Amino acid sequence: MNKEQFLSKINQKEVVIGVIGMGYVGLPLALAFAKKGFATIGFDIDEKKIPLLNEGKTYIKHIAEKNIKEAVDSGKFSATSDFTKLSDVDAILIAVPTPLDHHREPDMSFVKNSAKTVQKYLRKGQLVVLESSTYPGTTEEILLPLFEEKGFKVGEDFYLAFSPEREDPNNPDYNTTTIPKVVGGMTDTCTEITCALYNQVIVKTVPVSTPRAAEATKLLENIYRAVNIALVNELKMVFDRMDINIWEVIEAAKTKPFGFHAFYPGPGLGGHCIPIDPFYLTWKAREYNISTKFIELAGEINTQMPYYVVSQAVDALNKHGKSVQGAKVLILGASYKKNIDDMRESPSLKLIEILREKGAEVDYNDPYVPKLPPTRKYNYDMSSVELTEENLQKYDLVLLSTDHDDYDSKFIKKNSKLIVDTRNFFNKVNN
C-alpha cells in the first residue's frame, strides 16, 4: 500500500501489528498497541512463552497478568511461533536481544536471524522497524540490503526505520507509552509513517534525520549513564581510602539546583543496556580508526566493581577474624536492580563467581527470583534462601547487592553478624 493508504489505515486502527520478541521490550509494546485497539500478534521462538501468553499469563513479574489477559480477551492480541504469519501483518516491529560476545564485540545474530526471517515473508506495503539497541549503521547495513534483495525499493515498496526502545522495567514514573519515541526512517516517507504509527500509542514521537542518528541517540543515552556511574564508582573507591562517605557527598552535591545530576555507586552494572550498549559504539568506532578512550575507561571501572566489593567483603571478614576461605556468605538481591526479576547482566552473578573462587560458601536471597535462571555466562543451580532469624545467623557475612524495597533492614541488621552494603540501603532514612 502507498503512503496515503498506510496513514489512513493507521488512523482507522486497521493496521495489523507484529512484534518480534516477547521479552521486556516487545511484550509491553505489543500490549500497548492491543490496548489502543490494534490487532497485534506477538512472535517469539521460545515455545514456552506462547501458550502462557495466549492463556493471559505472565512470565515477567512487573508486567501485570491482568493486562495480558485483557488484551487476549479483547481479541486484539495473540502470540505465535509461526513466523509465516508475518505476511499477515502491516507493521513488523523487531525487539530482540543485542548482547556482546565473549570478545566484548556485538553479537548481531538475533537481529540478523530476525531480518532474514522478515525478508522471507516481506511483502510490498509493509513497514519494518528495528527497536533493538545497536551500533549506528545497523538498519541500513544489515536490514536494508536484505530487503532490497527482493527487488523492493525502500520508501515505495516497503518502509524501514529505526526507533530505539527506551524501556525501564518497573519504573514508577514512566512506561512504554509515556516515554517519547525517537524515530529515524530510511526516507522521509518511512519516518512519517513510523511516527504516525507510534503516535497512536506513545505520548510523543521525536523524528531525526536518519536511522543512524536514531541508533546513535540510544547509545548516547546509555553511554552518558555508564560514564557517570563509572565516575561515582571510582570516587567511591577514592573516598573510601580518605574515610569520606560518598553517599553523604552525593546528597550534599545534589542540592545544587543546576549543573549536577546525581548518580550512585554500586556493585557493578546490570541490565541489558548500560553494560553493553557503549561497547557497540566502541566496536563501530574502530571501523573509522577512532579509539573511544572515555567509554573504554568507564567500562574498565564498572567491570572492576564486583572485584572491589569482594575485596571489601574480604577485609570485613578479616577484621572479624574470619577468612573468606570457608566463610558462609549470603548475597541479598540477584536481579540487576530493585523490585524486578530481571537478571540480565546482574553483578550479583559475578559476585557469586568471585566469592566461590575464593573458597566461600555462597547463597542468595531474592523475593523476585526464587531460582537463578541460566544466563549466557552463568548456569548456577541455586534457589533463594528464606530470610529467617535462624538462617541469617548462620552466615558469616551478608552482602547486599540489590536494595529491594521488600527487605526489612532492621530485621536483617538485627540478625546478621556482619554486613557489606553496596547500595547504602542500611543507612537510608527510616531504615
KAMO-V652506 format. One record per residue. N is the residue number from 1. RES is the residue in one letter. PSI is psi in whole degrees, 0 to 359 (999 if undefined). OMEGA is omega in whole degrees, 0 to 359 (none if undefined). Layout:
N&RES&PSI&OMEGA ; N&RES&PSI&OMEGA
This chain:
1&M&151&180 ; 2&N&179&185 ; 3&K&312&183 ; 4&E&319&179 ; 5&Q&318&181 ; 6&F&313&180 ; 7&L&322&179 ; 8&S&317&179 ; 9&K&325&177 ; 10&I&311&182 ; 11&N&329&179 ; 12&Q&4&180 ; 13&K&37&178 ; 14&E&357&179 ; 15&V&134&176 ; 16&V&130&184 ; 17&I&136&172 ; 18&G&126&180 ; 19&V&120&179 ; 20&I&117&181 ; 21&G&104&182 ; 22&M&56&179 ; 23&G&211&185 ; 24&Y&338&179 ; 25&V&308&187 ; 26&G&319&183 ; 27&L&309&178 ; 28&P&329&177 ; 29&L&315&178 ; 30&A&318&180 ; 31&L&326&179 ; 32&A&317&178 ; 33&F&319&180 ; 34&A&319&181 ; 35&K&330&180 ; 36&K&4&174 ; 37&G&9&178 ; 38&F&133&173 ; 39&A&125&188 ; 40&T&134&177 ; 41&I&128&176 ; 42&G&128&181 ; 43&F&137&176 ; 44&D&147&179 ; 45&I&348&180 ; 46&D&105&184 ; 47&E&339&181 ; 48&K&330&184 ; 49&K&327&190 ; 50&I&306&180 ; 51&P&326&179 ; 52&L&312&181 ; 53&L&317&182 ; 54&N&345&174 ; 55&E&3&179 ; 56&G&25&182 ; 57&K&158&182 ; 58&T&156&173 ; 59&Y&7&176 ; 60&I&115&193 ; 61&K&323&183 ; 62&H&354&174 ; 63&I&110&188 ; 64&A&136&180 ; 65&E&325&182 ; 66&K&329&179 ; 67&N&321&178 ; 68&I&316&181 ; 69&K&318&179 ; 70&E&320&180 ; 71&A&319&179 ; 72&V&314&182 ; 73&D&331&180 ; 74&S&345&182 ; 75&G&6&182 ; 76&K&352&182 ; 77&F&137&172 ; 78&S&159&180 ; 79&A&151&181 ; 80&T&157&171 ; 81&S&8&180 ; 82&D&97&186 ; 83&F&355&174 ; 84&T&339&180 ; 85&K&355&175 ; 86&L&333&178 ; 87&S&341&184 ; 88&D&351&184 ; 89&V&161&179 ; 90&D&328&180 ; 91&A&126&180 ; 92&I&114&181 ; 93&L&122&186 ; 94&I&117&180 ; 95&A&77&182 ; 96&V&162&183 ; 97&P&150&172 ; 98&T&76&183 ; 99&P&183&171 ; 100&L&150&175 ; 101&D&188&184 ; 102&H&344&179 ; 103&H&14&181 ; 104&R&35&175 ; 105&E&156&184 ; 106&P&131&172 ; 107&D&99&185 ; 108&M&13&186 ; 109&S&322&181 ; 110&F&318&179 ; 111&V&314&182 ; 112&K&317&180 ; 113&N&320&178 ; 114&S&319&181 ; 115&A&320&178 ; 116&K&323&178 ; 117&T&316&178 ; 118&V&317&180 ; 119&Q&320&183 ; 120&K&323&186 ; 121&Y&3&182 ; 122&L&134&175 ; 123&R&165&180 ; 124&K&143&177 ; 125&G&0&181 ; 126&Q&154&173 ; 127&L&134&175 ; 128&V&128&179 ; 129&V&126&174 ; 130&L&130&179 ; 131&E&346&185 ; 132&S&135&178 ; 133&S&132&187 ; 134&T&180&182 ; 135&Y&154&178 ; 136&P&127&181 ; 137&G&349&184 ; 138&T&311&185 ; 139&T&314&184 ; 140&E&344&180 ; 141&E&333&181 ; 142&I&306&186 ; 143&L&309&186 ; 144&L&310&180 ; 145&P&323&179 ; 146&L&315&184 ; 147&F&328&179 ; 148&E&342&176 ; 149&E&337&180 ; 150&K&0&182 ; 151&G&13&179 ; 152&F&144&177 ; 153&K&126&182 ; 154&V&140&181 ; 155&G&348&179 ; 156&E&302&180 ; 157&D&330&176 ; 158&F&167&184 ; 159&Y&140&186 ; 160&L&135&181 ; 161&A&164&171 ; 162&F&133&178 ; 163&S&101&189 ; 164&P&138&173 ; 165&E&146&178 ; 166&R&35&185 ; 167&E&138&174 ; 168&D&92&188 ; 169&P&127&175 ; 170&N&22&175 ; 171&N&124&184 ; 172&P&342&185 ; 173&D&333&184 ; 174&Y&145&175 ; 175&N&186&184 ; 176&T&317&187 ; 177&T&344&184 ; 178&T&4&178 ; 179&I&122&180 ; 180&P&147&187 ; 181&K&118&175 ; 182&V&135&183 ; 183&V&128&174 ; 184&G&112&182 ; 185&G&159&178 ; 186&M&333&175 ; 187&T&169&178 ; 188&D&323&179 ; 189&T&319&178 ; 190&C&317&179 ; 191&T&316&182 ; 192&E&314&181 ; 193&I&317&181 ; 194&T&316&178 ; 195&C&318&179 ; 196&A&321&180 ; 197&L&308&182 ; 198&Y&332&178 ; 199&N&343&177 ; 200&Q&335&185 ; 201&V&342&184 ; 202&I&146&184 ; 203&V&326&184 ; 204&K&141&173 ; 205&T&148&181 ; 206&V&93&182 ; 207&P&139&174 ; 208&V&172&193 ; 209&S&326&186 ; 210&T&164&172 ; 211&P&325&179 ; 212&R&318&179 ; 213&A&320&179 ; 214&A&319&178 ; 215&E&320&180 ; 216&A&328&180 ; 217&T&313&181 ; 218&K&320&180 ; 219&L&318&179 ; 220&L&316&181 ; 221&E&315&185 ; 222&N&331&174 ; 223&I&320&176 ; 224&Y&314&180 ; 225&R&317&182 ; 226&A&317&182 ; 227&V&317&181 ; 228&N&326&175 ; 229&I&321&177 ; 230&A&321&179 ; 231&L&311&182 ; 232&V&331&175 ; 233&N&317&178 ; 234&E&318&179 ; 235&L&327&177 ; 236&K&315&180 ; 237&M&320&178 ; 238&V&311&183 ; 239&F&329&175 ; 240&D&316&178 ; 241&R&327&182 ; 242&M&1&183 ; 243&D&42&176 ; 244&I&135&181 ; 245&N&109&182 ; 246&I&326&182 ; 247&W&320&177 ; 248&E&319&180 ; 249&V&316&180 ; 250&I&315&180 ; 251&E&321&179 ; 252&A&317&182 ; 253&A&324&185 ; 254&K&359&173 ; 255&T&344&175 ; 256&K&125&187 ; 257&P&2&179 ; 258&F&157&171 ; 259&G&4&179 ; 260&F&133&174 ; 261&H&127&186 ; 262&A&130&168 ; 263&F&157&187 ; 264&Y&144&177 ; 265&P&168&180 ; 266&G&190&183 ; 267&P&2&184 ; 268&G&169&181 ; 269&L&147&177 ; 270&G&177&182 ; 271&G&172&184 ; 272&H&334&192 ; 273&C&299&191 ; 274&I&320&179 ; 275&P&346&190 ; 276&I&311&189 ; 277&D&318&181 ; 278&P&327&183 ; 279&F&345&172 ; 280&Y&321&178 ; 281&L&321&177 ; 282&T&315&180 ; 283&W&314&182 ; 284&K&325&182 ; 285&A&330&179 ; 286&R&332&177 ; 287&E&335&181 ; 288&Y&15&179 ; 289&N&39&178 ; 290&I&133&176 ; 291&S&121&181 ; 292&T&75&188 ; 293&K&320&182 ; 294&F&313&181 ; 295&I&317&182 ; 296&E&322&178 ; 297&L&317&178 ; 298&A&320&178 ; 299&G&320&179 ; 300&E&315&181 ; 301&I&312&182 ; 302&N&325&178 ; 303&T&331&182 ; 304&Q&347&186 ; 305&M&318&177 ; 306&P&325&178 ; 307&Y&322&178 ; 308&Y&318&179 ; 309&V&316&179 ; 310&V&323&178 ; 311&S&324&175 ; 312&Q&320&178 ; 313&A&318&179 ; 314&V&316&179 ; 315&D&318&181 ; 316&A&319&178 ; 317&L&317&180 ; 318&N&317&180 ; 319&K&338&178 ; 320&H&19&174 ; 321&G&28&182 ; 322&K&132&176 ; 323&S&150&177 ; 324&V&332&176 ; 325&Q&116&180 ; 326&G&356&180 ; 327&A&144&176 ; 328&K&118&185 ; 329&V&133&176 ; 330&L&121&176 ; 331&I&126&177 ; 332&L&116&179 ; 333&G&122&178 ; 334&A&333&179 ; 335&S&163&186 ; 336&Y&339&174 ; 337&K&168&190 ; 338&K&149&170 ; 339&N&22&174 ; 340&I&170&180 ; 341&D&17&185 ; 342&D&118&184 ; 343&M&359&187 ; 344&R&121&177 ; 345&E&27&182 ; 346&S&129&178 ; 347&P&340&178 ; 348&S&326&180 ; 349&L&322&177 ; 350&K&323&178 ; 351&L&317&178 ; 352&I&314&181 ; 353&E&312&183 ; 354&I&315&181 ; 355&L&320&178 ; 356&R&320&179 ; 357&E&332&179 ; 358&K&4&174 ; 359&G&7&180 ; 360&A&152&172 ; 361&E&114&190 ; 362&V&132&170 ; 363&D&172&177 ; 364&Y&162&170 ; 365&N&136&173 ; 366&D&117&181 ; 367&P&343&181 ; 368&Y&347&183 ; 369&V&85&183 ; 370&P&331&179 ; 371&K&136&181 ; 372&L&120&179 ; 373&P&155&175 ; 374&P&141&176 ; 375&T&181&180 ; 376&R&332&184 ; 377&K&331&189 ; 378&Y&151&175 ; 379&N&74&181 ; 380&Y&139&174 ; 381&D&78&185 ; 382&M&144&176 ; 383&S&152&182 ; 384&S&132&178 ; 385&V&136&180 ; 386&E&139&180 ; 387&L&87&175 ; 388&T&165&178 ; 389&E&315&181 ; 390&E&316&181 ; 391&N&314&181 ; 392&L&321&184 ; 393&Q&349&179 ; 394&K&340&189 ; 395&Y&140&176 ; 396&D&333&182 ; 397&L&136&171 ; 398&V&124&183 ; 399&L&112&180 ; 400&L&116&181 ; 401&S&324&181 ; 402&T&124&189 ; 403&D&63&178 ; 404&H&141&176 ; 405&D&339&180 ; 406&D&339&185 ; 407&Y&132&176 ; 408&D&99&187 ; 409&S&322&181 ; 410&K&318&180 ; 411&F&315&181 ; 412&I&316&181 ; 413&K&320&182 ; 414&K&327&188 ; 415&N&8&180 ; 416&S&140&179 ; 417&K&320&186 ; 418&L&137&182 ; 419&I&134&167 ; 420&V&121&187 ; 421&D&111&182 ; 422&T&358&186 ; 423&R&6&184 ; 424&N&26&185 ; 425&F&319&187 ; 426&F&356&179 ; 427&N&1&180 ; 428&K&159&180 ; 429&V&139&179 ; 430&N&3&178 ; 431&N&999&none
